[in-house]
Amino acid sequence: MIGAENKNIHITVFRGGSLNHGESVQEGKDIFSHLKKHNITFSDVYVDEEGNAIKDGVRADMHHTFSNSDGYIDTTGHNNLEHNKLAKKMGLQKLFSEDMSASLSLDRENIYRVLRQNNISVPDTFVVRKDNKDLIKELKKVWEIFHTPLLVRVLVDTVTFPARLIRGFNELVKTVSDFHNEGHDVHILNYKSAPTYSVAVIPKYRGEEFYTPIIVQTLLSKYEVPNRNSPLKLLTNVNSKKKNEISNLAKSTAEALSVKGPVCVDIIDQNGKHIVVNVNLKPSLNFNSRFVKGIESTGVNVGHLIENFLITNN
């Protein structure tokens, strides 16, 4: 394998697949631009609808490709295709992934559980399992406890199934049933319409245990869920006390979860109290993502993070 310390780094990038094809292809293109900025060479591997890996128009010899790679990035959302299994056998690191970020498998509720144990404020939540035998009875409990609107999302984070805002009971039943039919457990929480801040957290970078660049604010109308197209701005017009509180909360979150790779922490400001609402262990590398906007605010690019991670872990 090429030595990362010599900056002769080669990365394999997978894009396409059947889950979120168009966005995966575009994110792959954005990643190529990131890598070119840092003079990192890469292999472009397209994954078709059947999960076949294709390179230069033919079925890829993934053993050969991986043998010449220092790590790989997979934008397809798949975790159990043949190239994933082979990479695991070969001990090749999957960069910007849940595996890179956390040593334990953490779904959204497990993340909240760990944060609660560390006295970090998170929303009240309710989990409805896909094998629940009396869905109506279970959802009536939710309806009695929580105030509307409700935020309903799959328990395991995936861009394929975006969160939905729910205001009526029949809508709640349909949404949960839809997610169950797709094979997902469901995470329900109270939705709060409040300023939303995102903080990129990078372990062991620039001499810090957890480095945070400038905070990114998502500009939302009332009762809107952040999405890929939401307008963003850098949080530069608030006092340093507030900035430090938000950044320190993001760092405490990363520390509580023992993250080993870059993550993006979403925080809301509710009546002067900061609450962690989401931790993305697989931050998007799309040019317009909150994570990329954050790191680029202080001159950091994806290439820097790849180089830093490979050097730190080799």
N, C-alpha and C positions, 0 to 999 in steps of 0.2 A: 504493500500500500504506500502511496506517495506520502512523504512526511509533511504534515501540516505546518511544522515549524519553518519550512523552506518556502511557504506560501504557494507551493505547487499543489493547490487543492483542486480536486475534481469532484463534482457533485452530480448525481443522477436525479432528474426531476421527472415525476410521473404526473400526467394530466389527462383529463378525459373521464372515462368510466361511465357508469349508468346512473349514478345517484344525482349528480349535479353537473352535468356535462359542460354546459356553456360557461358557467362561472369557473369551473376547474380549468378549462382551457385558457381562459383569460388570466386567471391567477398564475398559471404556469408561465405565460408570456411576461407578466410583471416580474416574476422571479428571475427570468432570464436577464431582464434589464438590471435587476439588483446585482446579480452575479457579475455581469459585464462591468459594472461600475467599479467592482473590486478586483477585476482581472482574475476571476475564478472561472475555470473551464467547466463545462457541464455537458451531460448527455440528455437529450430530449426524448423521452419515451411516452408514446401515446398509448392509452389503454382504451380498447374498443368496448362496445356494449356487452360483449361476452366475457370481458376481463382479460383478453389477450394483450400482452405487452408488445408494442410494435415500435421499431427503431429504424429510421431511414427507409421506411416503406415495407419492411419485412419483419417477420416474427423475431423478436430480440433474443439474443443469447444472453440471458440475464446473468449467468454465472460469469461470463467474460466481462460484461459491463460492470457488475458489482466488484469484480476483482481489481478493477482500475479506479474504483471510487473510494472517497474518504467518508461519504455519508450520502443519504438520499432524502429527498423531500417528496411527499406524496400529497397532491392536492385533490385526489379523487374522492376522498371520504371513505374508501374501502380500507379494511384492515386485515382481511383474511384471503387475499388473492395469492396466486402462486409466487409472485415476486415478493410479497410481504413475508411469506413463509421462508423463502430462500434467504432473504436478507437476514432474518432472525437466525437461521442456521449458520450463516457466515459471520454473525456478530457485527453486522453493519448497522450503524446508528441511524435511526429515523429522526431527522432533524425537524424542529418546530412541530412536535407531536406530543400527545399525552405521555408517551413512553419517555420522551426526552425530559419533559417538565416534572413528572412526578414518579416516584418509585412505586407508589401504590395506585391501583385502579380506583379512581374517584369519580363517581357520578355527581350530579348536581346536589343531591340531598346529602351525600357523604361529605362533600366540600362544606356545606353549611354546618353539618354536625361537628366537623373538626374546628371550624371557626367559632361555633358556640362554646365549645370546650375551652377555647382560648379567649373567651370574653370579648369576641368581636361581633358587633351587631349585624344581624342578617334578618331578612323578612321571616314572618311566620309562614310555615309551609305545610302541605299535605300531599302525601304520595298515594296514588291509586294504581295498584298493580294490574297488569294486563290479564291476570288469571283470577281477578276478583269475581266472586260468584253472585254477588248482589250489588250491581253497580248503582242502581237507583238509591238504595239505602245508604250506600257509602257517600254518594254525592249530596244527599240530603244533609248529612253531617257537615259537609263542607259549606253548604249553603247557609246553615244555621250559625256557623262559627265565623265565616269570613264576610267582609263587606265587598260589594261590587264597586268597580269592575275587578274581575279576577284575571290574573295572567296564567295561562295554561300552556305548558310546553312539555316536550318529551324529557324524560329523566336523564338520558344520555345525550349530551350536547351534539346536535347535528344541524348543519345549515339546510339539510333537505326538508326539515319540518320546522319552519319558523314558529315562534310563539304567537299565541292569539289572545286578544283581549275579549273577555266574555262579560256580558251584562245580564243575560237571562238564563233561567234554569234549563230550559229546553236546549238552548245553545250550548250550555255546559255539557249536557248529556251527549249531544251529537259530537262535540269536539273531542271529548275523552274517548268516546266509542271509535271515532275515526283513528285516533292515535293508537288505541289498543288493536284495532284491525290491522294496522301496519306493523304490529309486533312490539310496540313500545309501552313501558311503564310511563306514568304521567306525573308531572310535578305541578302543583297548584299553589299559588301564593297571592297575597294581596298586592294589587298594583297601586303604586303611589306615583302621581304625576308630580315630578320634582326634577330639579336640575340634575343632569347625569354627567358624571366625569369618568374618564377612562385613563388608567395609568399603566404604561408599559413598565414591567419590572424585569430587570436583567440581573441574574445572579453572578457574582464575582466578576464585576466589570468596572473599569476605570478606578480601580483601587477600593471599591466599595463592595460590601457583602451583598447588598441589593441596590442596584443603580436604577434611578427613575429619571427619565427625561421630562420635558414640559408636559403638563396635564392637558388632555384633549377633552373639550366639552362637546357633547352632542346636542344640537339645537332641535328641540321637539315642540310640536304643538301639544295642547292638552289631550291626554288620553291617547298618545301615540307611542308605539313600541319602537325603540331604536332598530334600524335595519341598515343594510349596506348602502342605501342611497340617502341616508340622513345627512344633512349638512353638519360640518364639523368646524370648530375653531379652537385655536390654542388658547389656553387659559392664562392670559398675561395681564389682565386688567383687574386682578383682585389682590388683596394684601398678602404679604408673605406668610402671615400666621395661618390663613386658610389654606394656602398652597401646601405648607408644611404638614398641616393636619391631614390633608388628603393623601399626600405622598407617603407620610409615615404610616397611615392606615394600610395603604397598598403594600408597603414593605412588611408590616406586621402580618398581613394576610399571607404573603409569600413565605415568610418564616414559619408561620403556623402549619402550612401545607408542605414544608420542606422541599420547595420546588428547586429543581436542578437546571431548568432551562427557562427561556423567556416566556412570560405569561402576560395577559392583559386583565387588569382588575377594574371592574365597573362599580362605581360608588355613587349613591344618590345623597343629596342634601335635603333632609326632611326636618323642618322646624329647627334648624341649627345643629342637628345630629347627623353624623355621617354613617351610612349603612352600606355594607358590601352586598350588592345584588347579583353579581356574577363574577366568576373567575374563568377565563378562557385559557385552558391549558394548551390549546392549539391555536395560537393567534393567526389571523388571516395575514397573508403577505401581499394582498392586493394593494396597489398604490393608494387607494382611497380608504383603506381600513384605519380604524382608530389606532391600532398598534403601530403601523408604519408611519402615520402622521406624527405620532408621539416620538418615535426614535429619531426620525429625520429632523425633528426640531432642534436637536443638539448635535447634528452632524454625524449621526450614526446610521449606517445602512445594514442591510441583511448580511452582506459580505463580512462586515466587521464581526457580527455576532457568530457567524459560522466559524470564522477563523479563531475567535476567542474561545468558543466551545471546544473545538477540536484540539487546540493547544492545551487548554485547561484539563481536558480529560484524556490526554495521551502522555 
